[in-house]
Amino acid sequence: MLLCAIAADARANYPGRPGRIAVASGLAESRTYTIQTTSPGGRGRRTILALPLVNLFAQGEPVYSPDGATIAFALDHDIYAVGADGSDLRRVTSGPEQDASPTFSPDGTRIAFARVDAGGYDIFSVGLDGTGLTPLTTESGNDRDPVWSPRGNLIAFVSQRSGVPSIWLMRPDGSGQRQLAAHFSSGPRSEAQPEFSPSGGRLIFSRGADLVSTRIDGGHRRVVSRAGILIQPVFSPDGRRIAALEAFRNRKDFDVVVIAADGSRKRTIRRHVANAYGVGWQPIPR
């Protein structure tokens, strides 16, 4: 990735009223992983979690559960869950494996994630209590960045099995794996960080330095942001906005920005976040 190592995590957001925006970052000096939340306008910052970390580059962004009450995240190659207010911290996975990129199922009872298995990343799912570990992909080449659709019928992920990292889809049991669409006519570029819209009808993902929006059948693709380098996108729960990190070629830190879903009206809500891992947007059920 650009400028500093960032976990290439996935996000998933579910329908509801837009709640708070969470930002995860790592403080290199104190070796601390922090999650802070703000209002969508960037006001009222609160630190809800501060934990010691071993590896500055083995962390992940905060991902909210469908009811907005729980946050999942990766810390030093394990998956954790914590209440949205920072209470009830618990470890979901543990062991020598390297786990990353958690995403909640629509009922909030399971988490899909990427795990280094036999030398490469594969997708697994597990119960929120750490039981029922199930492999979903076993193909050669790295499979990672899973994101569960709000409708519950699909998981999008990134796979290198065709050579260039591309967006793929599968059913939640791992069946029906297929590439989202052929590459653009301009030639192959790495695709990453898929995110479903809260309605489940569209996906956004990074393609090179662009954010691309597409229907889940791969049609009606469009670039939603060419201005700036926006990474780790996440939809607002009402589907009208996107929060993301903005990277800069001449800076080692990041800004947190909010844009309209069509890429217009960019607003910076937080500046100069060092070692940023990503953002999450809390859904508040209607």
C-alpha positions as CSV (number, residue, x, y, z in Angstrom):
1,M,0.0,0.0,0.0
2,L,0.9,3.6,-0.1
3,L,3.1,5.5,2.3
4,C,2.8,3.2,5.3
5,A,1.6,-0.3,5.8
6,I,-2.1,-0.6,6.3
7,A,-4.0,-3.8,6.9
8,A,-6.1,-4.4,3.7
9,D,-9.2,-5.1,5.6
10,A,-12.7,-5.3,4.4
11,R,-15.7,-3.5,5.7
12,A,-19.4,-4.3,5.9
13,N,-22.2,-1.9,6.8
14,Y,-25.8,-2.6,7.4
15,P,-29.0,-0.5,7.0
16,G,-30.0,2.0,9.7
17,R,-29.5,5.6,10.8
18,P,-25.9,6.8,10.6
19,G,-24.3,6.6,14.0
20,R,-20.7,7.4,15.0
21,I,-17.6,7.0,12.9
22,A,-14.8,4.9,14.4
23,V,-11.2,5.3,13.4
24,A,-8.5,2.8,14.3
25,S,-4.8,3.8,14.5
26,G,-1.6,2.6,16.0
27,L,0.7,4.9,18.1
28,A,4.2,3.8,17.2
29,E,5.9,5.6,20.2
30,S,3.7,3.9,22.9
31,R,2.9,0.7,20.8
32,T,-0.8,1.3,21.4
33,Y,-3.8,0.3,19.2
34,T,-6.6,2.8,19.6
35,I,-10.2,3.1,18.4
36,Q,-11.7,6.6,18.6
37,T,-15.2,7.6,17.6
38,T,-16.7,10.9,16.5
39,S,-19.9,12.2,15.1
40,P,-20.3,12.0,11.3
41,G,-19.3,15.7,11.3
42,G,-16.1,15.0,13.3
43,R,-17.2,16.3,16.6
44,G,-17.2,14.8,20.1
45,R,-14.1,12.5,19.8
46,R,-14.0,9.7,22.3
47,T,-11.3,7.1,22.8
48,I,-13.2,3.8,23.5
49,L,-10.2,1.4,23.3
50,A,-6.5,1.6,23.9
51,L,-4.6,-1.7,23.9
52,P,-0.9,-2.6,23.7
53,L,0.2,-4.0,20.4
54,V,3.3,-6.0,19.3
55,N,3.3,-5.6,15.5
56,L,2.4,-2.1,14.2
57,F,1.5,-3.5,10.8
58,A,-0.7,-6.5,11.9
59,Q,-3.8,-4.6,12.9
60,G,-7.2,-3.8,11.3
61,E,-9.9,-1.3,11.2
62,P,-13.1,-1.3,13.3
63,V,-16.1,-3.1,11.8
64,Y,-19.5,-2.6,13.4
65,S,-22.1,-5.4,13.9
66,P,-25.5,-5.1,12.2
67,D,-27.1,-3.7,15.4
68,G,-24.2,-1.2,16.0
69,A,-23.6,-2.6,19.4
70,T,-20.3,-4.5,18.8
71,I,-17.1,-3.7,17.0
72,A,-14.8,-6.4,15.6
73,F,-11.1,-5.8,14.8
74,A,-7.8,-7.5,14.2
75,L,-5.0,-7.0,16.7
76,D,-1.6,-8.8,16.4
77,H,-3.0,-11.5,14.1
78,D,-6.1,-12.4,16.2
79,I,-9.7,-11.3,15.9
80,Y,-11.3,-9.5,18.8
81,A,-14.8,-8.1,19.6
82,V,-15.7,-5.2,21.9
83,G,-18.8,-3.3,22.8
84,A,-19.3,-0.1,20.8
85,D,-18.6,1.8,24.1
86,G,-15.4,0.0,24.7
87,S,-16.8,-2.5,27.2
88,D,-16.8,-6.3,27.2
89,L,-13.6,-6.9,25.3
90,R,-13.2,-10.6,24.2
91,R,-10.9,-12.6,21.9
92,V,-12.7,-14.5,19.1
93,T,-9.7,-16.3,17.5
94,S,-6.3,-17.2,18.9
95,G,-3.3,-19.4,18.1
96,P,-0.3,-19.3,15.8
97,E,-2.3,-18.5,12.7
98,Q,-2.4,-15.0,11.3
99,D,-6.0,-13.7,11.2
100,A,-7.3,-10.4,9.7
101,S,-10.2,-8.7,8.0
102,P,-13.3,-9.6,10.1
103,T,-16.8,-9.0,8.8
104,F,-20.1,-9.7,10.6
105,S,-22.9,-11.9,9.3
106,P,-26.3,-10.1,9.0
107,D,-27.6,-11.8,12.2
108,G,-24.4,-10.8,14.1
109,T,-23.6,-14.4,15.2
110,R,-20.7,-15.2,12.9
111,I,-17.6,-13.5,11.6
112,A,-15.9,-14.2,8.3
113,F,-12.2,-13.4,8.2
114,A,-8.9,-14.1,6.3
115,R,-6.4,-16.5,7.8
116,V,-2.9,-17.5,6.6
117,D,-3.3,-21.2,6.0
118,A,-0.7,-23.4,4.3
119,G,1.4,-20.4,3.3
120,G,-1.4,-18.2,1.8
121,Y,-4.6,-16.5,2.9
122,D,-7.9,-18.3,2.8
123,I,-11.4,-17.2,4.0
124,F,-12.9,-18.8,7.1
125,S,-16.0,-18.1,9.2
126,V,-16.4,-18.6,13.0
127,G,-19.0,-18.0,15.6
128,L,-18.8,-14.8,17.6
129,D,-18.0,-17.0,20.6
130,G,-15.0,-18.5,18.8
131,T,-16.7,-21.9,18.0
132,G,-17.7,-23.5,14.7
133,L,-14.6,-22.6,12.6
134,T,-15.3,-23.3,9.0
135,P,-13.1,-22.9,5.9
136,L,-14.7,-21.2,2.9
137,T,-11.9,-21.0,0.3
138,T,-9.2,-23.5,-0.4
139,E,-7.9,-22.4,-3.8
140,S,-4.2,-21.6,-4.5
141,G,-3.4,-17.9,-4.3
142,N,-4.3,-15.5,-1.6
143,D,-8.0,-15.0,-0.8
144,R,-8.7,-12.2,1.7
145,D,-10.7,-9.1,2.4
146,P,-14.1,-10.8,2.9
147,V,-17.2,-8.7,3.3
148,W,-20.7,-10.1,4.0
149,S,-23.6,-8.7,2.1
150,P,-26.4,-7.1,4.1
151,R,-28.9,-9.6,2.5
152,G,-26.8,-12.5,3.8
153,N,-26.6,-14.3,0.5
154,L,-23.1,-13.4,-0.7
155,I,-19.6,-12.8,0.6
156,A,-17.3,-10.6,-1.6
157,F,-13.6,-11.1,-1.3
158,V,-10.3,-10.4,-3.0
159,S,-8.5,-13.3,-4.8
160,Q,-5.2,-13.5,-6.6
161,R,-6.1,-16.9,-8.2
162,S,-6.4,-15.3,-11.7
163,G,-3.0,-13.5,-11.3
164,V,-4.1,-10.0,-10.5
165,P,-6.0,-9.3,-7.2
166,S,-9.7,-9.2,-8.2
167,I,-13.1,-9.0,-6.6
168,W,-14.8,-12.4,-6.3
169,L,-18.2,-13.5,-4.9
170,M,-19.3,-16.7,-3.2
171,R,-22.2,-17.9,-1.1
172,P,-21.7,-17.9,2.7
173,D,-21.0,-21.6,2.8
174,G,-18.1,-21.1,0.2
175,S,-20.0,-22.5,-2.8
176,G,-20.6,-20.7,-6.1
177,Q,-17.3,-18.8,-6.3
178,R,-17.0,-16.5,-9.3
179,Q,-15.1,-13.4,-10.3
180,L,-17.3,-10.3,-10.2
181,A,-16.4,-9.2,-13.7
182,A,-13.7,-9.2,-16.3
183,H,-11.1,-6.4,-16.0
184,F,-11.6,-3.0,-17.4
185,S,-10.8,-2.5,-21.1
186,S,-7.9,-0.3,-20.0
187,G,-6.2,-3.4,-18.7
188,P,-5.8,-5.3,-15.3
189,R,-5.2,-3.3,-12.1
190,S,-5.2,-4.6,-8.6
191,E,-8.7,-4.5,-7.0
192,A,-9.1,-4.5,-3.2
193,Q,-11.3,-3.5,-0.2
194,P,-14.8,-4.4,-1.4
195,E,-17.8,-3.0,0.4
196,F,-21.5,-3.6,-0.1
197,S,-24.0,-0.8,0.0
198,P,-26.5,-1.1,2.8
199,S,-29.1,-2.2,0.3
200,G,-26.9,-5.0,-0.9
201,G,-27.4,-3.9,-4.5
202,R,-24.0,-2.4,-5.2
203,L,-20.3,-2.8,-4.4
204,I,-17.6,-0.3,-4.1
205,F,-13.9,-1.2,-4.2
206,S,-10.5,0.2,-4.8
207,R,-9.0,-0.2,-8.2
208,G,-5.6,1.3,-8.4
209,A,-6.0,4.9,-7.0
210,D,-9.7,5.0,-7.9
211,L,-12.9,4.0,-6.0
212,V,-15.2,2.1,-8.3
213,S,-18.9,1.4,-7.8
214,T,-20.7,-1.5,-9.6
215,R,-23.8,-3.5,-9.4
216,I,-23.3,-7.0,-7.9
217,D,-23.6,-8.5,-11.4
218,G,-20.5,-6.5,-12.4
219,G,-22.5,-4.1,-14.6
220,H,-22.9,-0.3,-14.6
221,R,-19.4,0.4,-13.3
222,R,-18.4,3.9,-12.6
223,V,-15.5,5.7,-10.8
224,V,-16.9,7.6,-7.8
225,S,-13.7,9.4,-6.9
226,R,-10.7,10.4,-8.9
227,A,-9.7,13.4,-6.7
228,G,-7.2,12.3,-4.2
229,I,-6.3,8.7,-3.1
230,L,-9.2,7.3,-1.1
231,I,-8.8,3.9,0.6
232,Q,-10.6,1.7,3.1
233,P,-14.1,3.0,2.0
234,V,-17.2,2.3,4.1
235,F,-20.8,3.3,3.3
236,S,-22.9,5.2,5.8
237,P,-25.8,3.1,7.0
238,D,-28.3,5.0,4.9
239,G,-26.2,4.5,1.8
240,R,-25.9,8.2,1.0
241,R,-22.3,8.8,2.0
242,I,-18.9,7.1,2.1
243,A,-16.2,7.5,4.8
244,A,-12.6,6.7,3.8
245,L,-9.0,7.4,4.5
246,E,-7.4,9.9,2.2
247,A,-3.7,9.2,1.5
248,F,-1.1,11.7,0.2
249,R,2.0,11.0,-1.8
250,N,4.0,13.5,0.2
251,R,2.7,12.6,3.6
252,K,3.0,9.6,5.9
253,D,-0.3,10.2,7.7
254,F,-3.9,10.2,6.6
255,D,-7.1,12.3,6.7
256,V,-10.5,10.9,7.4
257,V,-13.0,12.2,4.8
258,V,-16.7,11.8,4.1
259,I,-18.0,12.1,0.5
260,A,-21.4,11.7,-1.1
261,A,-22.0,8.2,-2.5
262,D,-21.5,9.6,-6.1
263,G,-18.1,11.0,-5.1
264,S,-19.1,14.6,-4.7
265,R,-18.9,17.0,-1.7
266,K,-15.8,15.7,0.0
267,R,-15.5,16.9,3.6
268,T,-12.5,16.3,5.9
269,I,-13.6,15.4,9.4
270,R,-10.2,14.5,10.9
271,R,-6.6,15.4,9.8
272,H,-3.2,13.9,10.2
273,V,-3.9,10.4,11.6
274,A,-0.7,8.5,11.8
275,N,-0.7,4.7,11.2
276,A,-4.4,4.7,10.4
277,Y,-5.9,1.3,9.8
278,G,-9.3,2.3,8.6
279,V,-12.8,3.5,9.6
280,G,-16.2,2.0,10.5
281,W,-19.6,3.6,10.5
282,Q,-22.1,2.6,13.2
283,P,-25.6,1.5,12.0
284,I,-28.4,2.5,14.4
285,P,-31.4,0.2,13.7
286,R,-34.5,2.1,12.7
